[in-house]
Amino acid sequence: MKNLFFSVAGFLVLGFAANAQTAKPFTVKGKVNNAAPGSYVYLEANAQPTRKLDSVKVGADRTFTLNGKVADGGEVMVLNVGGGQKLALLVEGGETLNVTADGYRMDAKTGQQGKSTVTGSKNMEYYDKLMALRTDMETRVSNWNKQVAAATEKKDNKRIAQIEQDYQNAEQEVVNKVKAMLPDMGTSLVSLFALNFINIDSDFATYDALAQRFEKENPNSPHAKALIGRVARIKGVMVGAQAPEIALNDTTGTPVPLSSLRGKYVLLDFWASWCGPCRMENPNVVRMYNKYKDKGFAIYSVSLDQTKGNWTKAIRNDNLTWTHVSDLKFWQSAAAQQYGVQAIPATFLLDKEGKIIAKNLRGEALEQKLEEILKGGQ
């Protein structure tokens, strides 16, 4: 059994550079409790690789002041204290943030982690609350993982099932707490960060509600525009929506429109030769294709491969005898982005008119649905 995990990003990556015409000033003041003489505090972009935006030498009294500007909509930045301790700063402009930091990531003598506080804005107030939820959950998950390992050794499946249930309940508690905070967060930067704790597939309504609020109250935020666009794309591929057109090239270089399969029930399948779960599912898909292809069932596979050779070899080896297309652009595939695909395999089942009637059906669930709609070859 795999270890349980809590998948919330430490920082929300928002990669917009400040525009001189719309930038707003902000100030960061602080004290480094264990600053070495002549040490520096660095303000960095939250990106890989790290990019320094500004720096200041810590004074003899261990204090520092940084002044900067941030683009409309704000950014998540990183305060690097003494080259070791790193703090997230959610900055929107106009605020003065007050920092107190130990100045080290881990004390070499005691083994204790460095502590820090950042105050001065609603963004940081709620960021601290969110990170406290994350830290608590990570501690609980660590304990559960140890219990799972012990139960696995004893082959105690009942205990394993109980731990998994406890984990799911705790995860939902975290989600509920975050959702309860969202109304008071308003259209601040931290509300967008909070979405990292909420799964868009299982709780789309929360994303939609926040996107609508930004549209009304803060439509010019570049980060909000990204959220609004993402929500719009997902609405366009929800069950009941008309499937957006795709017209990528097949393995011979000939464009094949998705709409060319109208009149049949179509499984739109996003996959790749490098995707292990996709390849494991392929024998099942082949079996269903052979079973239902004469009853009005077709498959339109979009590959997220990068090289034609790997793509065509996988088609041959897995005996995939249906329509295949790709632009060989990996995750930048136009079709994948249009359909909001962030993990594969991903599937959309379309009716004869090209409307989406189901999503991400695999294995037995897909076979049951095909049996239901194609019974008697209708």
C-alpha positions as CSV (number, residue, x, y, z in Angstrom):
1,M,0.0,0.0,0.0
2,K,1.2,3.5,-0.9
3,N,1.9,6.0,1.8
4,L,-0.8,8.5,2.5
5,F,0.1,12.1,1.6
6,F,-1.4,15.6,1.8
7,S,-0.8,17.3,-1.5
8,V,-0.9,21.0,-0.9
9,A,1.7,23.2,-2.5
10,G,3.9,25.1,0.0
11,F,3.7,28.3,-2.0
12,L,1.3,29.3,-4.8
13,V,3.3,30.0,-7.9
14,L,2.2,33.3,-9.4
15,G,4.7,34.3,-12.1
16,F,3.9,37.9,-13.0
17,A,6.6,40.6,-13.1
18,A,5.9,44.1,-11.8
19,N,4.8,46.6,-14.4
20,A,6.2,50.1,-13.7
21,Q,2.9,51.8,-14.6
22,T,0.7,49.7,-12.3
23,A,3.1,48.6,-9.6
24,K,2.2,49.4,-6.0
25,P,4.8,50.0,-3.2
26,F,5.1,47.8,-0.2
27,T,7.5,47.6,2.8
28,V,8.9,44.7,4.7
29,K,10.4,45.5,8.2
30,G,11.9,42.9,10.4
31,K,14.2,41.6,13.0
32,V,16.5,38.6,12.7
33,N,17.0,37.2,16.2
34,N,20.2,35.3,15.4
35,A,21.6,37.4,12.6
36,A,25.4,37.1,12.0
37,P,27.2,40.4,11.6
38,G,27.0,41.5,8.0
39,S,24.3,39.0,7.0
40,Y,21.8,39.8,4.4
41,V,18.0,39.4,3.8
42,Y,17.0,38.7,0.2
43,L,13.7,39.3,-1.5
44,E,13.3,36.6,-4.2
45,A,10.8,35.7,-6.8
46,N,8.8,32.5,-6.1
47,A,10.1,30.7,-9.1
48,Q,12.6,28.1,-10.3
49,P,15.4,28.9,-10.7
50,T,15.4,31.5,-7.8
51,R,15.6,35.1,-8.9
52,K,16.7,37.8,-6.4
53,L,14.6,41.0,-6.6
54,D,16.3,43.0,-3.8
55,S,18.5,42.6,-0.8
56,V,19.5,44.5,2.3
57,K,22.2,44.1,5.0
58,V,20.9,43.4,8.5
59,G,21.8,46.3,10.8
60,A,23.8,46.1,14.0
61,D,20.5,46.0,16.0
62,R,19.5,43.0,13.8
63,T,16.8,44.9,12.1
64,F,16.2,45.5,8.3
65,T,13.8,47.3,6.0
66,L,13.1,46.4,2.4
67,N,11.0,48.6,0.0
68,G,9.6,47.1,-3.2
69,K,6.9,47.4,-5.8
70,V,4.4,44.7,-6.8
71,A,2.2,44.4,-9.9
72,D,-1.6,44.8,-9.8
73,G,-3.1,41.7,-8.4
74,G,-0.1,41.0,-6.2
75,E,2.5,38.2,-6.0
76,V,3.8,35.5,-3.7
77,M,7.4,36.3,-3.0
78,V,10.1,34.6,-0.8
79,L,12.0,36.3,2.0
80,N,15.3,34.6,2.3
81,V,16.7,35.4,5.8
82,G,20.4,34.9,6.2
83,G,20.6,32.5,3.2
84,G,18.8,29.7,5.1
85,Q,15.4,30.5,6.5
86,K,12.8,31.2,3.8
87,L,9.4,32.8,4.4
88,A,6.5,33.2,2.0
89,L,5.2,36.8,1.6
90,L,1.8,37.4,0.0
91,V,2.1,40.9,-1.2
92,E,-0.6,43.1,-2.9
93,G,0.8,46.6,-2.4
94,G,0.2,49.3,0.1
95,E,1.0,47.1,3.1
96,T,3.9,47.1,5.6
97,L,4.7,43.6,6.7
98,N,6.4,43.0,10.0
99,V,8.8,40.0,10.2
100,T,10.4,38.4,13.2
101,A,12.7,35.4,12.3
102,D,15.3,33.2,14.0
103,G,17.4,33.4,10.9
104,Y,18.1,29.7,10.5
105,R,16.3,26.7,9.0
106,M,17.5,24.3,11.7
107,D,19.6,24.9,14.8
108,A,22.7,22.7,14.5
109,K,23.0,22.2,18.2
110,T,19.4,21.6,19.3
111,G,17.9,20.3,16.1
112,Q,15.0,22.8,16.4
113,Q,13.6,24.4,13.4
114,G,13.8,28.2,13.0
115,K,10.6,30.0,13.9
116,S,9.1,33.1,12.3
117,T,6.1,35.4,12.2
118,V,4.8,37.7,9.5
119,T,2.1,40.2,10.3
120,G,0.6,43.3,8.8
121,S,-2.1,42.1,6.3
122,K,-5.1,39.9,5.9
123,N,-3.2,37.9,3.4
124,M,-0.5,36.9,5.9
125,E,-3.1,36.3,8.7
126,Y,-4.9,33.8,6.6
127,Y,-1.8,32.3,5.1
128,D,-0.6,31.4,8.7
129,K,-4.0,29.8,9.4
130,L,-3.8,27.7,6.2
131,M,-0.2,26.6,6.8
132,A,-1.1,25.6,10.4
133,L,-3.8,23.4,8.9
134,R,-1.3,21.9,6.6
135,T,1.3,21.3,9.3
136,D,-1.2,19.6,11.5
137,M,-2.4,17.4,8.7
138,E,1.2,16.4,7.8
139,T,1.9,15.4,11.4
140,R,-1.2,13.2,11.4
141,V,-0.4,11.7,8.1
142,S,3.1,10.8,9.3
143,N,1.6,9.0,12.2
144,W,-0.9,7.2,10.0
145,N,1.8,6.1,7.6
146,K,3.6,4.4,10.5
147,Q,0.4,2.7,11.6
148,V,-0.2,1.6,8.0
149,A,3.2,0.1,7.9
150,A,2.7,-1.8,11.1
151,A,-0.8,-3.0,10.1
152,T,0.6,-4.1,6.7
153,E,3.2,-6.2,8.4
154,K,0.5,-7.9,10.5
155,K,-1.8,-8.2,7.4
156,D,-4.4,-6.3,9.4
157,N,-6.6,-5.1,6.4
158,K,-9.4,-4.0,8.8
159,R,-7.0,-1.6,10.5
160,I,-5.6,-0.3,7.2
161,A,-9.2,0.4,6.0
162,Q,-9.9,2.3,9.2
163,I,-6.8,4.4,8.9
164,E,-7.7,5.3,5.3
165,Q,-11.1,6.3,6.4
166,D,-9.7,8.4,9.2
167,Y,-7.4,10.1,6.6
168,Q,-10.3,10.9,4.3
169,N,-12.4,12.3,7.1
170,A,-9.5,14.5,8.3
171,E,-8.8,15.7,4.7
172,Q,-12.5,16.7,4.4
173,E,-12.3,18.5,7.7
174,V,-9.4,20.6,6.3
175,V,-11.3,21.4,3.2
176,N,-14.4,22.4,5.2
177,K,-12.3,24.7,7.4
178,V,-10.7,26.3,4.3
179,K,-14.1,26.8,2.6
180,A,-15.4,28.4,5.8
181,M,-12.6,31.0,5.6
182,L,-13.1,31.9,2.0
183,P,-15.9,34.4,2.4
184,D,-13.9,36.6,4.7
185,M,-10.8,36.3,2.5
186,G,-12.7,38.1,-0.2
187,T,-10.8,38.7,-3.4
188,S,-7.4,38.9,-1.8
189,L,-4.4,37.0,-3.0
190,V,-4.7,34.5,-0.2
191,S,-8.1,33.3,-1.4
192,L,-6.4,32.1,-4.6
193,F,-3.7,30.4,-2.5
194,A,-6.5,28.7,-0.5
195,L,-7.7,26.9,-3.6
196,N,-4.5,24.7,-3.4
197,F,-6.3,22.9,-0.5
198,I,-9.5,22.2,-2.6
199,N,-9.8,19.7,-5.4
200,I,-11.4,21.4,-8.4
201,D,-12.8,18.1,-9.7
202,S,-14.7,17.2,-6.6
203,D,-15.6,20.8,-5.6
204,F,-15.9,22.8,-8.8
205,A,-18.7,25.0,-7.3
206,T,-16.2,26.6,-4.8
207,Y,-13.8,27.5,-7.7
208,D,-16.8,28.8,-9.8
209,A,-18.1,30.9,-6.9
210,L,-14.7,32.5,-6.3
211,A,-14.2,33.2,-10.0
212,Q,-17.6,34.9,-10.2
213,R,-16.7,37.0,-7.1
214,F,-13.4,38.1,-8.7
215,E,-15.3,39.0,-11.9
216,K,-17.5,41.3,-9.9
217,E,-15.2,42.8,-7.4
218,N,-11.6,42.5,-8.6
219,P,-11.6,41.6,-12.4
220,N,-8.2,43.2,-13.2
221,S,-6.1,40.9,-11.1
222,P,-4.0,38.8,-13.6
223,H,-4.1,35.9,-11.2
224,A,-7.9,36.1,-11.0
225,K,-8.1,36.2,-14.8
226,A,-6.2,32.9,-14.8
227,L,-8.7,31.4,-12.4
228,I,-11.7,32.8,-14.4
229,G,-10.2,31.3,-17.6
230,R,-9.7,27.9,-16.0
231,V,-13.2,27.8,-14.7
232,A,-14.6,28.8,-18.1
233,R,-12.6,26.0,-19.8
234,I,-13.9,23.4,-17.3
235,K,-17.4,24.6,-17.8
236,G,-16.9,24.0,-21.5
237,V,-16.1,20.4,-20.9
238,M,-18.5,19.5,-18.2
239,V,-21.1,16.7,-18.6
240,G,-23.8,18.1,-20.8
241,A,-21.6,20.5,-22.7
242,Q,-20.8,20.2,-26.4
243,A,-17.3,18.8,-26.7
244,P,-14.9,21.4,-28.2
245,E,-13.6,20.6,-31.6
246,I,-10.1,19.0,-32.0
247,A,-8.4,18.8,-35.3
248,L,-4.9,17.5,-34.7
249,N,-2.8,15.4,-37.1
250,D,-2.9,11.6,-37.2
251,T,0.2,9.4,-37.5
252,T,0.4,10.2,-41.2
253,G,0.3,13.9,-40.7
254,T,-3.4,14.2,-41.8
255,P,-5.7,16.4,-39.7
256,V,-8.6,14.4,-38.3
257,P,-11.4,16.4,-36.7
258,L,-13.1,15.0,-33.6
259,S,-16.4,15.9,-35.3
260,S,-15.7,13.5,-38.1
261,L,-16.9,10.7,-35.7
262,R,-20.3,12.3,-35.2
263,G,-23.1,9.7,-35.3
264,K,-21.2,7.4,-33.0
265,Y,-20.6,7.2,-29.3
266,V,-16.9,8.4,-28.9
267,L,-14.4,7.8,-26.2
268,L,-12.1,10.8,-26.2
269,D,-9.0,9.4,-24.6
270,F,-5.9,11.5,-23.5
271,W,-2.9,9.2,-23.0
272,A,0.8,8.9,-23.8
273,S,3.4,6.2,-24.4
274,W,5.3,7.2,-21.2
275,C,2.1,7.0,-19.0
276,G,2.2,3.7,-17.1
277,P,-1.4,3.8,-16.0
278,C,-2.5,4.5,-19.5
279,R,-0.6,1.5,-20.9
280,M,-2.0,-0.7,-18.2
281,E,-5.5,0.4,-19.1
282,N,-5.0,-0.1,-22.8
283,P,-5.8,-3.9,-22.9
284,N,-9.1,-3.2,-21.3
285,V,-9.9,-0.4,-23.8
286,V,-8.9,-2.7,-26.7
287,R,-11.3,-5.4,-25.4
288,M,-14.1,-2.9,-25.2
289,Y,-13.4,-1.4,-28.6
290,N,-13.5,-4.8,-30.2
291,K,-16.7,-5.6,-28.3
292,Y,-18.6,-2.5,-29.2
293,K,-17.1,-1.0,-32.4
294,D,-19.7,-2.7,-34.6
295,K,-22.5,-1.2,-32.4
296,G,-21.6,2.5,-33.0
297,F,-18.6,3.0,-30.7
298,A,-15.4,4.8,-31.7
299,I,-12.3,6.0,-29.9
300,Y,-10.4,9.2,-30.6
301,S,-7.1,9.1,-28.8
302,V,-5.0,12.3,-28.2
303,S,-1.4,11.5,-27.2
304,L,0.7,13.8,-25.0
305,D,3.9,12.3,-26.4
306,Q,6.8,14.4,-27.5
307,T,8.4,12.1,-30.1
308,K,6.5,10.5,-33.0
309,G,8.6,7.3,-32.7
310,N,7.6,6.6,-29.1
311,W,3.9,7.4,-29.9
312,T,3.6,5.1,-33.0
313,K,5.6,2.3,-31.3
314,A,3.2,2.3,-28.4
315,I,0.2,2.2,-30.8
316,R,1.6,-0.8,-32.5
317,N,2.7,-2.7,-29.4
318,D,-0.6,-2.2,-27.6
319,N,-2.6,-3.0,-30.8
320,L,-4.6,0.2,-30.7
321,T,-6.5,0.1,-34.0
322,W,-8.6,3.3,-33.7
323,T,-8.1,7.0,-34.5
324,H,-4.9,8.6,-33.1
325,V,-3.9,12.2,-33.2
326,S,-1.2,14.4,-31.5
327,D,0.6,17.7,-31.8
328,L,3.6,16.1,-29.9
329,K,3.7,19.0,-27.5
330,F,3.6,17.1,-24.2
331,W,1.6,19.0,-21.5
332,Q,1.4,22.0,-23.8
333,S,-0.9,20.0,-26.1
334,A,-3.5,22.4,-27.4
335,A,-6.3,19.8,-27.0
336,A,-5.2,18.9,-23.4
337,Q,-5.2,22.5,-22.4
338,Q,-8.5,23.1,-24.0
339,Y,-10.1,20.2,-22.1
340,G,-8.3,21.1,-18.8
341,V,-6.4,17.8,-18.7
342,Q,-3.9,17.9,-15.8
343,A,-3.4,14.2,-15.4
344,I,-3.6,11.1,-17.7
345,P,-5.3,8.9,-18.5
346,A,-8.3,11.2,-18.9
347,T,-11.4,10.3,-20.8
348,F,-14.6,12.0,-22.0
349,L,-17.5,9.9,-23.4
350,L,-19.5,11.7,-26.1
351,D,-22.9,10.9,-27.5
352,K,-23.8,10.8,-31.2
353,E,-24.3,14.6,-31.3
354,G,-20.9,15.3,-29.7
355,K,-22.1,16.1,-26.2
356,I,-20.2,15.0,-23.2
357,I,-22.2,12.4,-21.3
358,A,-19.5,11.1,-18.8
359,K,-15.9,11.8,-17.8
360,N,-13.0,9.6,-16.6
361,L,-14.7,6.3,-16.9
362,R,-12.3,3.3,-16.9
363,G,-12.4,-0.4,-16.4
364,E,-15.7,-1.8,-15.2
365,A,-17.4,1.6,-15.0
366,L,-16.7,2.3,-18.7
367,E,-17.9,-1.1,-19.7
368,Q,-21.1,-0.7,-17.8
369,K,-21.8,2.6,-19.4
370,L,-21.1,1.3,-22.9
371,E,-23.4,-1.7,-22.3
372,E,-26.1,0.7,-21.1
373,I,-26.0,3.1,-24.1
374,L,-25.1,0.6,-26.9
375,K,-27.3,-2.3,-25.8
376,G,-28.8,-3.7,-29.0
377,G,-26.6,-1.6,-31.2
378,Q,-28.7,1.5,-30.8
